[in-house]
Amino acid sequence: MADFHQNGVVATLHNLRERSIERMERELELFSANRPVTLIIPSLYSELEAPALDHIVGELSQVPYISEIVIGLDQADRKQFAQAKTYFSRLPQNHSILWHDGPRLSAIDAQLAEADLAPDQPGKGRNVWYCMGYVLGARNSGVVALHDADIVTYSREMLARLVYPVTNPSFPYVFSKGYYPRIADHSLSGRVTRLLVTPLLLSLERVIGHHPYIDYLKAFRYPLAGEFAMRTHLIPDIRIPSDWGLEIGVLSELWRSYSNNAICQVDIADSYDHKHQSLSAEDATSGLSRMSIDITKALLRKLATDGVIFSQESLRTLKATYFRNALDLVEIYHNDARMNGLTTDRHREELAVELFAANLVEAGNAFLDTPNATPFMPSWNRVQSALPDLIRQMHESVRADKEEN
């Protein structure tokens, strides 16, 4: 049974395993009559060729309370888009596919680029941003949830538990963040959370002193989880990074705009596994190496907006502090894993720490060297102000893609 500990910063909603998924879904059917639920799934075409997404679609086909599923499809040509339409046709819910590489949505992107509003990096953040704009334009959603397309251990209970806190009208929450243990092949996973974010937050606190934003992020058991749900009215104002800082960026936006009492985290799975990124020690533009740089920059940028001053000297101190904290955690995670019959590869864990420490400096230098960088995608409020007809055109484009043979 899960614990019932509360950290006092954001509400933690546990899975105490006293009710069935069927009872929860019956309640969600009632709640969704007033707060229709939309699910966003950002996906590469390659995910359609993997067993994880096939299982996810099978599970979603049994969910009775979803009003619409929005699939953001990247890296697909015309033939692959046609195959995607067939692939998702078994979903009984209303569903729309945003073919981002198609000519119609490419033309939408060109309009945004001409107005200097287009996301400048490909990836999950850009995919999600366009899907959010589409949901906003539909005007038929009360709650929007998001999860990845590569979850190997997916069950429909994950979605029910994720959306319940923001769909139940008697709860005060406008945002819920999923959490879970990351275990794969009898080994602890989630290296970026365990070996970068956790020791980096501890180190930032030691170097710059107590800061409420650091307390807030430390309260989340899995801050990099890709699963979250929110009331749809939050979408217009959110400004998020287009890179791997997406999850931290979303949490930062919620911290900026809402009381902690309106934010919760929810236990959505006993175990969780998805596609693993390589460390990419030799290539800082891919894998966990790039992820660590993007996430570190997102944290530094946010603290800077709250008045924290960084310098070369403070970054050197931060690196040294991080390295010591991270190595201590390698030991703790090793002991935790061993006590539970799991393993960790201490050599590979320390290699990851060494890479993350070097990337901390690189991220800090990039932050100091480019003070005029604007890494956030614009809010949809700004887009609608600059291009009032664009969302309508997006909907027409998606509908035309859907109807085209």
Buried (B, 14 or more C-beta within 10 A) or exposed (E): EEEEEEEEBBBBBBBEEEEEBEEBBEBBEEBBEEBBBBBBBBBBBBBBEBEBBEBBBEBBEEBEBBBBBBBBBBEBEEEBBBBBBEBBEEBEBEBBBBBBBBEBBEEBBEBBEEBEBBBEEBBBBBBBBBBBBBBBBBEEBBBBBBBBBBBBBBBBBBBBBBBBBBBBEEBEBBBBBBBBBBBBEEEBBBBBBBBBBBBBBBBBBBBBEEBEBBBBBBBBBBBBBBBBBBBBEBBBEBBBBBBBBBBBBBBBBBBBEBEBEBBBBBBBBBEBBBBBBEBBBEEBEEBBBBBBBBBBBBBBBBBBEEEBEBEEEBBEBBBEBBBBBBBEBBEEBBEBBEEEEBEBEEEEBBEBBBBBBBBBBBBBEBBBEEEEEEBBBBBBBBBBEBBEEBBEBBBEBBEEBEEEE
